Amino acid sequence: MTGAERRPGPHPLPRPMPRPAPPRPVRAAAPGPLDDHPELPLDTEKLLAARLHAVKVRPYLADALFALQVVEDRWVPTMAVDAHWRCYVSPGFVARTPVGELAGVWVHEVSHLLRDHHGRGERYAREHEEHGPGERLRRNIAADFEINDDIYGDGLPLPAGAALPSMLRLPDGLLMEEYLRTASMSALAADLAWLDCGSGADGQNRPWELGPDGAHGLSRQQRDAVRFRVAEGIKGRPGDAPEGWRRWADEAFHPPQPWRQLLGAAVRSAVGAPGAGEDHNYRRPSRRSASVPGVLLPSLRRTPPRVCVVIDTSASVSDAELGSALLELTAISRAVGGQRDLISVISCDAAAGIAVPLCRAENIPLTGGGGTDLRSGFSRALRTRPRPDVIVALTDGQTPWPSTQPPCRTVVGLFPRPARTADEEDPDYVPDAPPPWARVVTIG
């Protein structure tokens, strides 16, 4: 389809790189592309209007809905998503579906991604050795059961043929894995053979997906940042979301560490150090003013410590752990009184990136994906000016450590790992424990 044949819209959709057409899938008689209209253009205005309607009726999902990257695809029966937050859209399905129902499909597909059905489905398939097309359909149906029981209504009409737990007389509110253990789904296989929400719903890649190296995908840090923002929004306004979404937000990220207590000694150390605490403030007069009539003396204002956070972004750190790191960053910001100018962040795998000042935790660019050597991160932190009072390292612990103690307080937050971790070159490899001069806490 040429550019002249596309319907103009206020927000042009990203276009993927040309790719060969996959073999046409064989489907049961059910919703699918309009085969008699092969040149039907994608109605961009209608699709985007449906997304705006979804944002209006489900505002707590706005960040996730706008993060989806749309890709036109004629081999998708309706709409589908992959693990990289691409949303594949059938022009025929958009043409024949009302805006209200399209809005429901937007919410449905993004729910698969927020609830990590890709990762959970992949783990389930690996643990139970279920990789065939029938098992893929079972996982897709179970994932739909998990999300469809509470996303419709209140502005989103329930579409005909939506998979619901009541079809098998199962209770609402269970997880995908619980539905898979409870029922075989074979009674629905014939009626729902057309169902295909993409690898984002069950963890099995499709031939028509662009894959990890394709255009317009989100990195794992970006994906987890979206989940973080949505979870924080739901917890900030809990009355706006159904119980299932509130439960997800509570469990998506663990409670943060008590950084006020962990940094407390550093605060006291900073205040007692030479030159510290000499920030004079007239907002609260000194108590000594009473002994000097007619003279207003300033009080000494306690200065919170400067904190440099070194985040392990190596390949061995998972998306969920990077999300935990973002949560800890937010908690550290609160511990220093919300003064984000006192916090800097360094991404570090085998080499350290530049120190980035903290604006919003979820907007910090976490780059990496290689090996791990936090010594470069510590070295970079100590070269920042002004020098930090505290260095916080968030890591899985599979790294060499500095040979000498830094001249400031050090806190190491460890993502839990088994006692022994196999290395590619040495099967007897065991990571070194953090040095004794670091305060060590477990994250998650």
C-alpha positions in Angstrom: 0.0 0.0 0.0 1.4 3.4 -1.0 1.4 6.5 1.1 -1.2 8.1 -1.2 -3.6 5.2 -0.4 -3.4 5.7 3.3 -6.1 7.7 5.0 -4.4 10.8 6.6 -4.7 11.1 10.4 -3.5 13.4 13.1 -1.0 10.9 14.4 0.8 9.0 11.7 1.5 5.4 12.7 5.0 4.0 12.6 5.7 1.9 9.5 7.8 -1.3 9.9 10.6 -2.1 7.5 9.4 -4.2 4.5 9.4 -7.9 5.3 8.4 -11.0 3.3 4.8 -12.2 3.6 4.5 -15.2 5.9 2.6 -18.3 4.8 -1.1 -17.7 5.2 -2.4 -19.4 8.4 -5.3 -21.8 8.2 -8.1 -20.7 10.5 -11.6 -21.9 11.5 -14.6 -19.9 10.3 -14.4 -16.9 12.7 -13.4 -13.3 12.7 -10.4 -12.6 10.4 -9.1 -10.3 7.7 -11.5 -9.2 5.0 -10.2 -11.4 2.3 -12.5 -9.9 -0.4 -10.9 -6.4 0.3 -7.2 -7.0 0.0 -6.4 -3.3 -0.6 -8.6 -2.0 2.2 -6.6 0.8 3.9 -6.2 0.9 7.7 -8.7 3.4 9.1 -6.1 5.3 11.3 -8.6 7.9 12.5 -11.0 5.3 13.8 -8.3 3.2 15.4 -6.8 6.3 17.3 -10.3 7.5 18.2 -10.9 4.1 19.9 -7.6 4.4 21.8 -8.7 7.8 23.1 -12.0 6.4 24.2 -10.1 3.6 26.0 -8.0 6.3 27.8 -11.1 8.2 28.7 -12.9 5.3 30.4 -9.7 3.6 31.8 -7.4 6.6 32.6 -5.2 4.5 34.9 -4.0 2.6 31.8 -3.2 5.7 29.7 0.6 5.4 29.9 0.4 1.8 28.7 -2.1 2.5 25.9 0.0 5.3 24.5 3.1 3.2 24.7 1.8 0.6 22.2 3.5 0.8 18.8 1.0 0.1 16.0 1.9 -2.1 13.1 -0.5 -2.8 10.3 -0.7 -6.5 9.5 -3.2 -8.4 7.3 -2.5 -11.9 8.7 -3.7 -11.0 12.2 -7.4 -12.0 12.8 -8.2 -9.0 15.0 -5.5 -7.3 17.0 -2.5 -8.9 18.7 0.6 -7.9 20.7 4.2 -9.1 21.0 6.5 -8.9 24.0 8.1 -5.7 22.6 4.8 -3.7 22.9 4.0 -3.8 19.2 0.3 -3.9 18.5 -0.5 -5.7 15.2 -3.8 -4.5 13.6 -6.0 -6.0 10.9 -7.4 -3.3 8.6 -10.5 -5.4 8.0 -11.2 -5.9 11.7 -10.9 -2.1 12.3 -13.3 -1.5 9.4 -16.1 -3.7 10.7 -15.8 -3.1 14.4 -17.5 -0.2 16.3 -15.3 2.3 18.1 -16.6 1.2 21.5 -15.6 -2.4 20.9 -12.3 -1.4 19.4 -11.6 0.5 22.6 -12.2 -2.7 24.6 -9.7 -4.6 22.3 -7.1 -1.9 23.0 -7.6 -2.4 26.8 -7.6 -6.2 26.3 -4.3 -6.4 24.4 -2.4 -4.0 26.7 -3.6 -6.0 29.7 -1.7 -9.0 28.4 1.5 -7.0 28.4 1.0 -5.3 31.7 0.4 -8.7 33.4 3.5 -10.2 31.7 1.5 -13.0 30.0 4.4 -13.4 27.6 7.0 -14.2 30.3 4.5 -16.2 32.4 3.3 -18.2 29.4 6.9 -18.9 28.3 7.7 -20.2 31.8 4.6 -22.4 31.9 5.3 -23.9 28.5 9.0 -24.6 29.5 8.1 -26.1 32.9 5.3 -28.3 31.5 6.9 -29.0 28.0 3.8 -27.7 26.2 4.9 -26.0 23.0 2.3 -27.1 20.3 -0.4 -25.0 18.7 -3.1 -26.6 21.0 -1.1 -25.7 24.1 -0.6 -22.2 22.8 -4.3 -21.8 22.4 -4.9 -23.1 25.9 -2.5 -20.5 27.3 -4.2 -17.7 25.3 -7.6 -18.7 26.5 -6.4 -18.9 30.1 -4.8 -15.5 29.8 -8.1 -14.1 28.4 -10.0 -15.6 31.4 -7.6 -13.7 33.7 -8.2 -10.3 32.2 -11.7 -10.4 30.7 -13.5 -10.9 34.0 -13.1 -7.3 35.1 -12.0 -5.1 32.1 -15.4 -4.7 30.4 -18.4 -2.6 31.5 -18.4 1.1 32.5 -17.9 2.3 28.9 -16.4 -0.8 27.4 -19.0 -3.1 25.9 -18.4 -6.9 26.2 -17.7 -8.1 22.6 -19.4 -11.2 21.3 -17.3 -14.3 21.6 -15.1 -12.9 24.4 -13.5 -15.8 26.5 -14.9 -15.7 30.0 -14.3 -18.1 32.9 -18.1 -18.7 33.1 -17.9 -20.6 29.8 -16.4 -23.5 31.8 -18.2 -22.7 35.1 -14.9 -21.5 36.6 -14.7 -18.7 39.2 -13.6 -15.1 38.3 -10.5 -13.6 39.7 -8.0 -16.5 39.2 -4.6 -16.2 37.5 -3.7 -17.7 34.1 -1.7 -20.5 35.7 -4.6 -21.4 38.0 -7.0 -21.7 35.1 -4.5 -23.9 33.2 -4.3 -26.2 36.2 -8.0 -26.3 36.7 -9.4 -26.9 33.2 -8.3 -28.4 29.9 -10.0 -25.8 27.7 -10.7 -28.5 25.1 -14.4 -27.8 25.2 -13.6 -24.3 23.8 -10.9 -25.2 21.4 -13.2 -25.5 18.4 -15.1 -22.3 19.0 -12.0 -20.2 19.8 -9.6 -21.7 17.2 -9.4 -18.2 15.6 -8.2 -16.6 18.8 -4.7 -15.3 18.5 -3.5 -12.4 20.7 0.1 -12.8 19.7 3.2 -13.9 21.7 2.4 -11.1 24.2 -0.5 -13.3 25.4 1.2 -16.8 25.7 4.9 -16.5 25.1 5.1 -18.3 21.7 6.5 -16.2 18.8 4.5 -15.9 15.6 5.9 -15.9 12.0 4.3 -12.5 11.3 5.9 -10.8 14.3 8.9 -8.5 13.8 11.0 -10.0 16.6 13.5 -8.4 19.0 15.4 -6.7 16.3 12.5 -5.3 14.4 11.4 -1.7 14.2 9.3 0.3 16.8 9.8 -2.1 19.7 10.3 -1.0 23.3 13.5 -2.1 25.2 13.1 -4.1 28.4 13.8 -1.0 30.5 11.1 1.0 28.7 8.6 -1.8 29.1 9.2 -2.1 32.8 9.1 1.7 33.2 5.6 1.7 31.7 4.5 -1.0 34.1 5.9 1.0 36.9 4.1 4.1 36.0 0.8 2.3 35.6 1.2 0.5 39.0 2.1 3.8 40.7 -1.0 5.5 39.2 -3.3 2.8 40.3 -1.9 2.8 43.9 -2.1 6.6 43.9 -5.9 6.6 43.1 -7.1 3.1 44.2 -10.8 3.9 43.9 -10.5 4.3 40.1 -9.5 0.7 39.3 -11.2 -2.7 39.8 -10.0 -5.0 42.5 -8.1 -7.2 40.0 -6.0 -4.2 38.8 -5.4 -3.0 42.4 -4.2 -6.4 43.4 -1.9 -6.4 40.3 -0.5 -3.0 41.3 0.2 -4.2 44.8 2.0 -7.3 43.7 3.8 -5.9 40.6 6.5 -4.3 42.6 7.7 -5.3 46.1 7.6 -2.8 49.0 10.8 -0.6 48.9 13.6 -0.7 51.4 13.4 1.6 54.4 15.9 4.0 52.9 15.3 6.7 55.5 16.8 4.4 58.1 19.5 3.0 55.7 20.6 6.6 54.9 20.1 7.9 58.4 23.7 7.2 59.5 24.9 9.0 56.3 22.7 12.0 57.2 24.1 12.2 60.7 27.6 11.7 59.3 27.1 14.5 56.7 25.8 16.8 59.3 28.7 16.2 61.7 31.4 16.4 59.1 33.6 19.5 58.7 31.7 22.1 56.8 28.4 20.1 56.8 25.3 21.7 58.3 26.6 25.2 57.6 23.7 26.1 55.3 22.2 29.0 57.2 18.5 29.6 57.0 16.5 32.6 58.3 13.1 30.8 57.9 13.6 29.4 61.4 15.7 31.8 63.6 18.4 30.4 65.9 17.5 29.8 69.5 20.5 32.0 70.4 18.7 35.0 69.0 17.0 35.3 72.5 20.4 36.1 74.1 21.1 38.9 71.6 18.2 41.4 71.7 17.5 43.1 68.4 19.6 40.7 66.4 18.1 37.9 64.2 20.5 35.0 64.0 20.0 32.2 61.3 19.7 28.6 62.2 21.9 25.9 60.7 19.9 23.9 58.1 20.7 20.2 58.0 21.7 19.1 54.5 20.5 15.6 53.3 23.3 13.5 51.8 24.1 13.4 48.1 23.4 9.9 46.9 24.8 8.2 43.7 22.9 5.1 42.7 24.8 2.6 40.6 22.3 0.2 38.8 23.5 -3.1 37.5 22.1 -3.3 33.9 24.0 -6.4 32.8 22.2 -9.2 30.9 21.8 -11.3 34.0 19.4 -8.7 35.6 15.8 -9.3 34.6 13.1 -6.7 33.6 11.4 -7.3 37.0 14.6 -6.5 38.8 15.1 -3.3 36.8 11.6 -2.4 37.8 12.5 -3.0 41.4 15.5 -0.7 40.9 13.2 2.1 39.7 11.0 1.6 42.8 14.0 1.9 45.1 15.1 5.1 43.3 11.7 6.6 44.0 12.0 5.6 47.7 15.5 7.0 47.9 14.2 10.3 46.5 11.6 10.4 49.3 14.2 9.6 51.9 16.2 12.7 51.0 13.2 14.9 51.3 12.3 14.8 47.6 15.4 16.8 46.6 16.1 15.1 43.3 19.1 17.3 42.6 20.9 15.4 45.4 20.6 12.1 43.5 22.5 10.9 40.4 22.1 7.5 38.6 24.8 5.5 36.8 23.9 2.5 34.6 26.7 -0.1 34.7 27.3 -3.4 33.0 30.9 -4.1 32.1 31.5 -0.3 31.8 29.9 2.6 33.6 27.7 5.1 31.8 27.6 8.8 32.6 26.0 10.0 35.9 22.5 11.2 35.1 20.6 13.5 37.5 17.3 12.2 38.8 14.2 13.8 37.4 11.6 11.0 37.4 12.7 7.5 38.3 10.8 5.9 35.5 12.4 8.2 32.9 16.0 7.3 33.8 17.6 5.7 30.7 19.0 2.3 31.9 21.4 1.1 29.2 23.5 -2.0 29.2 23.0 -5.7 28.6 26.6 -7.0 28.6 28.8 -8.4 31.3 29.1 -7.1 34.8 31.9 -5.1 36.5 30.6 -2.6 39.1 34.1 -1.4 39.9 33.8 1.0 37.0 30.5 2.2 38.4 32.0 2.9 41.8 34.9 4.7 40.1 32.6 6.8 38.1 30.5 7.6 41.2 33.5 8.9 43.1 34.5 11.1 40.1 31.2 13.0 40.1 31.2 16.5 41.5 30.3 17.2 44.2 31.3 13.9 45.5 28.5 11.8 46.9 28.0 11.1 50.6 26.5 7.7 49.9 26.9 5.2 47.0 24.0 2.8 46.6 24.6 -0.2 44.3 21.6 -2.2 43.1 22.9 -5.5 41.6 22.5 -9.3 41.4 26.0 -9.6 43.0 27.6 -11.3 40.1 30.4 -8.8 39.8 33.9 -8.0 41.0 34.0 -5.5 43.9 36.4 -2.6 44.6 39.5 -3.7 46.4 39.4 -0.6 48.7 36.6 0.9 50.7 35.2 4.1 49.1 35.5 7.2 51.3 31.8 7.4 51.8 29.0 5.2 53.1 28.1 2.3 50.8 24.8 0.4 50.6 24.5 -2.7 48.4 21.0 -3.8 47.4 21.1 -7.4 46.2 18.5 -9.0 43.9 18.1 -12.6 45.3 20.0 -15.3 43.5 20.7 -19.0 44.2 23.8 -19.7 46.3 25.7 -21.1 43.3 25.3 -19.5 39.8 26.8 -21.3 36.9 29.2 -19.4 34.7 29.6 -20.2 31.0 33.4 -20.8 31.3 33.6 -22.2 34.8 30.8 -24.4 36.1 32.2 -24.0 39.7 32.0 -20.2 39.5 30.6 -18.7 42.7 30.1 -14.9 42.8 32.1 -13.0 45.5 30.1 -11.8 48.4 29.8 -8.0 48.8 32.8 -6.6 50.9 32.4 -6.3 54.6 32.5 -2.5 54.5 29.2 -2.3 52.6 25.8 -2.4 54.3 23.9 -5.2 52.4 20.1 -5.5 52.1 18.0 -7.8 50.0 15.8 -6.3 47.3 12.4 -7.9 46.9 
